[in-house]
Amino acid sequence: DTEVTQTPKHLVMGMTNKKSLKCEQHMGHRAMYWYKQKAKKPPELMFVYSYEKLSINESVPSRFSPECPNSSLLNLHLHALQPEDSALYLCASSQESQGAYEQFFGPGTRLTVL
Amino acid sequence: QKEVEQNSGPLSVPEGAIASLNCTYSDRVSQSFFWYRQYSGKSPELIMSIYSNGDKEDGRFTAQLNKASQYVSLLIRDSQPSDSATYLCAVLSGSARQLTFGSGTQLTVLP
């Protein structure tokens, strides 16, 4: 089973709203990732959690706040976003053990900021 | 700055032909290489991973890796219209284990 699930599929929010994106995997993977993808561009890495600890933050603005409650779950809390933050937000996971570094992506959350 | 370059598209091939997608990378210590397929409006789907020099075949897909030339390619044999998508080359950096993506090549298979 190589499934990563994400909710919601679509989200429309105003610049003063607070919302959260959720990601779940049950593959026993130990690393989880948040990416942002704009139209016709490759995914851009935002955050990496390895063994439930934040290991990489790619200089992401503080209006994006990641959280890893346990090894299967990853959240991205959103607050005071800007219209330019509208994008496809992708969660991914990987096993992070010897020789198994494939990252598997969830279906994404399409975010529109008004 | 680690870079991954893909041959500029878009690429069009007739149905049944071989589609060839190319990728070069700048970080010599990279050890892991991946090809993702992304349909319009969908998320990237992993279709091939390759770690050693040479060829790796999976159905109609063949990945080729040449670490000396810092080059990785994907061949799609007997291309089908359903193969029409953007193909992303991704390279895992040696130390940080971060994926660096190429800009993608849009492939269209014409019926």
Chai-1 contact restraints between the chains, C-beta under 6 A:
chainA,res_idxA,chainB,res_idxB,connection_type,confidence,min_distance_angstrom,max_distance_angstrom,comment,restraint_id
A,P42,B,L88,contact,1.0,0.0,6.0,A-B,restraint_1
A,P42,B,F101,contact,1.0,0.0,6.0,A-B,restraint_2
A,P42,B,S103,contact,1.0,0.0,6.0,A-B,restraint_3
A,P42,B,G104,contact,1.0,0.0,6.0,A-B,restraint_4
A,P43,B,F101,contact,1.0,0.0,6.0,A-B,restraint_5
A,L45,B,Q98,contact,1.0,0.0,6.0,A-B,restraint_6
A,L90,B,S43,contact,1.0,0.0,6.0,A-B,restraint_7
A,Y101,B,S32,contact,1.0,0.0,6.0,A-B,restraint_8
A,Y101,B,L92,contact,1.0,0.0,6.0,A-B,restraint_9
A,E102,B,L46,contact,1.0,0.0,6.0,A-B,restraint_10
A,E102,B,S49,contact,1.0,0.0,6.0,A-B,restraint_11
A,F105,B,S43,contact,1.0,0.0,6.0,A-B,restraint_12
A,F105,B,P44,contact,1.0,0.0,6.0,A-B,restraint_13
A,P107,B,S43,contact,1.0,0.0,6.0,A-B,restraint_14
A,G108,B,S43,contact,1.0,0.0,6.0,A-B,restraint_15
